[in-house]
Amino acid sequence: MKIPIDRQAVKPVYLQIRDRFSRLIRSGSLKTGDRLPSIRSLAKNIQVNKLTVIEAYNVLEADGLIHARPGAGYFVNSESLISTSPKSNFAPVQEVIIPQQKSVSFFDIYQLSVQAKSQPGVIDFSTGFPISSGLQDLQRHARRAMKQVTESLFNYDFPQGQLVLRQQIAKMLIQLGLEVSAEDLIITNGSKQGLSLVMNYYLQAGDWIVTESPTYYGTLDIIENIGARIIGIPMQGSGMNLELLEQYLKSHRPKLIYTVSTLQNPTGITTALQHRQQLLALAEKYQCLILEDNAYEGLNFEPVPSPIKSLDRSDSVIYTGTFSKTLMPGLRVGYLLATGKHYRPLLEQKLFHDLHVSTVSQAIVSEYLASGHYRHHLNHLRASNLCSRNAMLQALERYFPEEATWTVPNGGLFLWVQLPQETSMVSIARQAWSKNVFIYPGMPFFPGHKGYNALRLNFSHAPEAIDRGMAILGKLLKEHLVKIG
């Protein structure tokens, strides 16, 4: 295949290759299932380094135009799975929630999710697990990591985590626009431990905390176990309602604002730069600390604004992240970024809780980052998730009742579906389970279960499984609405 390359152009060669294939695919010259030239043959043909071709193919994967088949090469995606920037029709009517009762236990939800994951043949739309990929690479890097840390397994480590890993994470975060060094980072057992460390240190029973509504139910469980009081500010299509937020910052003087600014759990909404600036300004005005949870930061399909922490010049934001959503949940490696006066007390909290994160898990992640495979892995994951998200959006249009509305996330693992208020979600969930489709009603994502009827749907599945599972769900919902109508 001939690809014209202008070696004097400002545009990098790998992007010229990407643009050429993109035009061929979008024009129909390359059709669904067509195989692209091998990396070796294309590099030889146009006289470039193989790494240049790999980079071009990685970008095409991230664009959702092609996918890799192990051992077979790269192939053009189905036209129906190529992103067409669909628009969201999500616009819920919701008030501020100040719950008087506890939510469903995180323990119960977690147990059900793990149980469903272990059942063969079940299509599990409920959980927050990513699709399994890159296992062979991880196994190879795990063997290397074990050789390097065998002797250190007979000693305890520093509570803040291994220096090399913290340096690697710092470099990653600098690329996101953050000003950070290894000395600002604490390695945690997943991001949930980071959330728990912050909330247990800064909150006491009776204190007020602001969360988005809906929000991650694991966070609600932490807050309720502390005995703190929740103010659930409604999520709009653009993010947390800032007008309502200011009202409650002024009237209740909360200690913390908890937010997921990028690919929010459960809605998948990403806030704009202006929203982030305004949120930070409000927090500083009312002297309220922000806890920014960016567990899905690397899974965006298109560029997103830098984290709120990147705008912070007064140590008003503590930031958490994790590798659970991009590598393996079972490794349990996350990180906490705390600057200034916040670092030492949170490090002491970490030491008090469990001394340090598993030396083996830290070494595996560090080895994987050092290998340079992480960027390629993320590109592959984003491409796979983009195809799956588009498959789920099409299935929603095809199978779900017209009364349903949903978000269109720019990445992550979830989209959020609002359903008619009269729908019995418990009944739908039971019927779906009898047909090997596992969902969990959306109420646990709202403080005190006081929200509207909804579902969080994990789209990190093969398109065929998505279509099959959504067809079952859609049929159950339509039959239910007819029956009660």
MOURLIN-V338871 format. One record per helix or strand of 3 or more residues. SS is the DSSP state (2 for helix, 1 for strand). FROM is the first residue (numbers start at 0). TO is the last residue. Records with the same first field share a line. If there is no record, write none. Layout:
SS->FROM-TO  FROM-TO
This chain:
2->12-25  38-45  49-61  78-80  105-116  134-148  150-153  162-174  181-183  189-201  216-225  241-251  272-284  296-298  307-310  328-330  341-353  358-370  372-398  424-433  441-444  446-448  462-483
1->65-68  72-75  184-187  207-212  228-235  255-258  288-292  316-321  333-336  413-417  453-457
